[in-house]
Amino acid sequence: MTNSSAAYLANNAYRSAAVAVPPLKAVVMLCDGAITFLQKAQEAHDGKRFEEGHAHLTRATAILRGLSHNLDFTRGGAMADRLYKTYNALIMACLRSYGQPQAKENFRRIIASLTELRDAWMYVEATAGKAKAAESAARR
């Protein structure tokens, strides 16, 4: 899969998820997907199924690329810029780690970082839901 086709698939995955579910929920789901693909890539790498592992790695990085390319820098400002850098750092860490002797430890750290980011998005989603409910109750 070429970089342009992977980017196209990443953008389509993000846009499809964003249409089907609320945006914050979509981000959480996409992070979960990236985590799952990274875990599968690590398992395949450990089992010396390198082509399969590379395919999973490509899917995980495509999700991260889709997340980074769909940030709204106008509304997000410095936070959007920081998220862009974070997503891209995770992509580069994945690509640098695969096939290396210390890949297992690197993937463990990458997955932990992505899990922490996903949990933060879950918190934002829950907080936003509570704020909307309170705002709705106040209007009544």
PyMOL commands that set and color helices and strands:
alter all, ss='L'
color gray80, all
select helices_A, chain A and resi 3-20+23-46+50-69+73-97+103-139
alter helices_A, ss='H'
color red, helices_A
deselect
rebuild
show_as cartoon
